[in-house]
Amino acid sequence: MCSGQIRDEHWIDGTLYPDTDPPQALDNLGARVDFLARLCAAWDFGLLPDADAIAEIRRPEWSEAVDVCRLLTSPAYHLLRRWHSLAPLPYLGQELAYIRDDPSLAYV
């Protein structure tokens, strides 16, 4: 990004930061990994991210942060890895039988 460009980061969901003030920008790897960890935790709990946040984290610039994050127990994290065409990692989370054995799962 050129130094003269200003990026609108309205997509950062402040509710993901109940313990601190939300950042105004996610301009380094650590801030991005922290955001992804918070977003995936909320998503796994059933709180869906906004479309703008999804569009942002699917950008190629996020690939390194997704790879570094390593939330192996998070279904949302494994989806992010797939979106970024990163090598699959083992899922270490709980497999729920009522989901795993659902015949409609293949169509989701």
C-alpha positions as CSV (number, residue, x, y, z in Angstrom):
1,M,0.0,0.0,0.0
2,C,1.4,3.4,-0.9
3,S,2.2,5.7,2.1
4,G,-0.3,8.3,0.8
5,Q,-3.2,5.8,0.7
6,I,-5.6,5.6,3.6
7,R,-7.4,2.3,4.1
8,D,-10.9,2.3,5.5
9,E,-10.9,-0.4,8.3
10,H,-14.6,0.0,9.3
11,W,-14.9,-3.8,9.1
12,I,-13.0,-4.3,12.4
13,D,-15.7,-5.6,14.8
14,G,-15.2,-3.9,18.1
15,T,-17.2,-6.5,20.0
16,L,-14.4,-9.0,19.4
17,Y,-12.3,-6.9,21.9
18,P,-14.3,-6.9,25.2
19,D,-11.0,-6.9,27.1
20,T,-9.4,-3.9,25.5
21,D,-10.1,-1.0,23.1
22,P,-10.5,-2.3,19.5
23,P,-7.6,-1.4,17.2
24,Q,-8.0,1.3,14.6
25,A,-5.9,-0.7,12.1
26,L,-4.5,-4.2,11.9
27,D,-1.2,-3.2,10.3
28,N,1.2,-5.9,11.6
29,L,1.3,-9.7,11.8
30,G,0.6,-9.9,15.5
31,A,-2.5,-7.7,15.4
32,R,-3.8,-9.7,12.5
33,V,-3.2,-13.1,14.2
34,D,-4.9,-11.7,17.3
35,F,-7.9,-10.5,15.3
36,L,-8.2,-13.9,13.6
37,A,-8.1,-15.8,16.9
38,R,-10.9,-13.6,18.2
39,L,-12.9,-13.8,15.0
40,C,-12.6,-17.6,14.8
41,A,-13.5,-18.1,18.5
42,A,-16.6,-16.0,18.1
43,W,-17.5,-17.7,14.8
44,D,-17.1,-21.2,16.4
45,F,-19.4,-20.0,19.1
46,G,-22.1,-19.1,16.5
47,L,-21.5,-15.4,16.1
48,L,-21.1,-14.9,12.4
49,P,-18.7,-12.2,11.1
50,D,-19.9,-9.4,9.0
51,A,-19.6,-9.7,5.2
52,D,-17.0,-6.9,5.1
53,A,-14.8,-8.7,7.6
54,I,-15.1,-11.9,5.6
55,A,-14.2,-10.1,2.4
56,E,-11.1,-8.5,4.2
57,I,-9.7,-11.7,5.7
58,R,-10.1,-13.5,2.4
59,R,-7.6,-11.1,0.8
60,P,-4.2,-12.6,-0.1
61,E,-2.5,-10.2,2.3
62,W,-4.0,-12.2,5.2
63,S,-2.5,-15.6,4.1
64,E,0.6,-15.3,6.3
65,A,-1.5,-14.4,9.4
66,V,-3.9,-17.3,8.7
67,D,-1.0,-19.7,8.4
68,V,0.7,-18.5,11.6
69,C,-2.5,-18.5,13.7
70,R,-2.7,-22.3,14.0
71,L,-6.1,-22.7,15.8
72,L,-6.2,-26.4,15.2
73,T,-9.4,-26.9,17.3
74,S,-11.4,-24.3,15.4
75,P,-13.6,-25.3,12.5
76,A,-13.6,-21.6,11.3
77,Y,-9.8,-21.5,11.2
78,H,-9.7,-24.6,9.0
79,L,-12.2,-22.9,6.6
80,L,-9.8,-19.9,6.5
81,R,-6.9,-22.2,5.6
82,R,-9.0,-23.6,2.8
83,W,-10.0,-20.2,1.5
84,H,-6.3,-19.2,1.4
85,S,-5.3,-22.5,-0.3
86,L,-3.0,-23.4,2.6
87,A,-2.0,-27.0,3.2
88,P,-4.6,-28.7,5.5
89,L,-3.6,-29.3,9.1
90,P,-5.1,-31.9,11.5
91,Y,-8.3,-30.9,13.1
92,L,-8.0,-31.3,16.8
93,G,-11.5,-30.2,17.8
94,Q,-14.5,-32.1,19.0
95,E,-16.4,-34.1,16.4
96,L,-20.1,-33.9,17.2
97,A,-22.0,-37.1,16.1
98,Y,-25.2,-35.2,15.4
99,I,-23.3,-33.2,12.8
100,R,-20.8,-35.7,11.6
101,D,-23.5,-38.3,10.9
102,D,-26.0,-35.8,9.3
103,P,-26.7,-37.0,5.7
104,S,-27.2,-33.4,4.7
105,L,-23.7,-32.4,5.6
106,A,-22.4,-33.3,2.2
107,Y,-24.6,-30.6,0.7
108,V,-23.4,-27.8,3.0
